[in-house]
Amino acid sequence: MQWDDLKVFLAVARGESLSSAGRSLRIDPATVGRRVSRLETQLGNALFLRSAQGYALTEAGTRLMAHAERVETEIAASLAGLSGPGDRLRGQVRIGAPDGCATYLLPQVCTQIAHAHPELELQIVALPRVFNLSRREADLAIAVTPPTQGRVVVRKITEYYLHLAASQTYLETCRPITTRADLQNHPMVGYIPDMIFDSGLDYAQELGPDRPSLSSNSVIVQLQLLQQGAGIGMVHDFALSSAPGLTKILSHEISLKRAYYLLRPGDQAAVDSRLARVADLLSDGLRRETARLEAVA
């Protein structure tokens, strides 16, 4: 059994489809299908249950998954041992992050890392959801609330702050806002309640139970709504410099504190020195960039 065959098997198991595996491996889905069928023939067992919903592991596939991941970890460890700590980083690292962090912090940080390590390919996946590291949706992930289950190594990166904000145009035409009680007279912008993917993003716990008048599952869309004068909403301090025209309100009375955590797959934490170095660079960079942007908010 060749590593190339196991790599195809892992891609299908994690992506649960030939097309997803083909995209991650950069080969044609039909070729992926032929490789999987060939591997099943060699082993004399069906590895996947095929259905309209995708590819699900059989019992034999689940056993092979554990073996394939051990081989993957050993290969990663061997490759990591070929370069010392002083060498340039190389290879691909995919970083999953909430869209606010991915939009306003990661571009600056990843650009600095890429300039120092031109052979390193960094991919930023910006999605408003929790990333599954065990399925290799990302090599590293940033979260607001650290997971309590799974084989994941968690590191706290930095705390950050959020305040209520509104456009200057809106504030010039609306009723005065001097106390928290005044908020009930104004439309609120926020997350779609049933699409909040992380409990740390449920700001209604601190602001009140009212549903937002205008909502989105995207931080960027919420910011655009506020800039258009849609009402009042909670904004990351580090994003304010990218949103001209927005002004913080009631900052003396309402201030939310959250934190970002860096997540690494636990099965690679002890052996993949390359991933550990990227994690260190990301953590340091995010900490500095958050502090820099909040200082000018």
Protein Blocks (a to p, Z undefined) as FASTA:
>chain_A
ZZklmmmmmmmmmnopaklmmmmnopafklmmmmmmmmmmmnopafbdcdfkbccddfkl
mmmmmmmmmmmmmmmmmmmmmpcfkbccedjddddddfklmmmmmmmmmmmmmmmmmmbc
cddddddddddfknopafbdcdfbdcfedjdddddfbdcdddddddfklmmmmccdfbfk
lmmmpccddddfklcfbfklmmmlmnopcdcfbdcfbfklmmmmmmnonaccdddfklmm
mmghiacehklmgccdddddddddfklmmmmmmlmmmmmmmmmmmmmmmmmmmmmZZ
